Amino acid sequence: QVQLVESGGGLVQPGGSLRLSCAASGSIFSINTMDWYRQAPGKQRELVATMPSFSSTNYRDSVKGRFTISRDNDKNTVYLQMNSLKPEDTAVYFCYIVVTSNDSGRTVRGYWGQGTQVTVSS
């Protein structure tokens, strides 16, 4: 089994910054894709940023130039640096990590974090 622990959410004023972290632990052989999603009240969960490899990143258009996804493979951790935050960024943010487990079958499976609330308001 794999456990994900998110941290870093909170209340911030428009134009402010937050850094989210998501640490994975457990039966990990390797980590594949590391993603951040968000879900605002009454809306569907949407992909914010994805990092399929150590050097490749992709972002939804509304956060390009403001958000940065990064990963530390030694710590099995993915980060989301969010700058110039806007009220429309308010949502619960979830990390999603695809893991190859260290069992004999090298099972590949995706895991979700518990979610962390980000509120952008004056």
N, C-alpha and C positions, 0 to 999 in steps of 0.2 A: 504493500500500500504506500501511497504518497500523500503527504499533507502539504498544503499551501497556507502560508500565513501572510496576510496583507497588512500593511500599515501605511500611515502617512496622510490619510484623509483629514478633512476638517472644514472649518468656515474661513473664508478668505474674501477680502474686498475685490471688486473688479480691478483688473490690472495686476493683481498679486500673483504669487507663485506657490506651488506645492510640489512635493516630490513623493510619489507613491513607490512602495517597495513590495515585492512578493517573493518570499523565500520558500523554496521547495525542500522537503526532506523525506527520507524513507528509502524505499527500495528502488533506487535510481541507478541505472547503468549509464544513461546519457539523456540529455535534454535536447529535444528537437526545437520545434517552434515555440516561441514565447510571445504571447499576445496580451493586449489590454482591450477590454470591451467596457462599454458603459450603458446604463439603462436609466433614463429619466422617467419620472412618474407618468403613467399612461402611454408610454412609448415602448417600442421594441428594443431589445438589446442590440447595440451596434458596435462594429469593430472600430476601434480608435487607432490602434497602431499594432503593427506586427513585425516580428523580428525572426524570420525563419532560419537565419544563420547568424554567425557572429558579426558579419559585415554587411548584411542586407537588412534594410528597413523599409517599411511602407506606412503611410498615414492616410487617414481620411482627409479630404480637402479642407474641411473646416478647422483642422488643428495644425495643418502644415505651417511650419515656421514658428509655431508656438510651443509644441510638445516635442519631446525627444525621448525615444525608447532606447534603453541600453540594457546590457546583461553582463553579469559576472559569472562565468561558468564555474569558477572555483568555488563560489558560494551558492551556486544553483539559484541565483536571484535575478529577477528582472525589475527594472526601474522605469518609472514614467515621470520625467521632469516636465511640469506644466507651468508655463510662463504666460504672462498677459492674459490671465484668466478672464472669462466673460460669464455673465449670468447664464447664458445658454450652455455652458459647460457643466452646470449643476446636474449631478446624477450620482448613482451608485456605480463605482468603478470595480470591475472584476478582472483579475488576471486569469489567463487560460494557458496552460503549459502542456505540451505533448511530451510524454516521457517514455523512454524505452526502459523497462524495468530490468532488474538484475536477476530475474528468475531464469530458469533453464531455457524457457521458450522465448526470452527477450520480448515479452509482451509490450506492444505499443498502445498507449492509451492517453486520452486527454483528461486533465483535471482542472476544476474551477476553484478559484479562491473564494473566500467567504463574502467578499465585497466590502468596500469602504466608501463611506459617504463623502462626497465633495460638494460643498455648497458655496456658490459665489454670489455674494450679496453685500450691499452697502448698509 
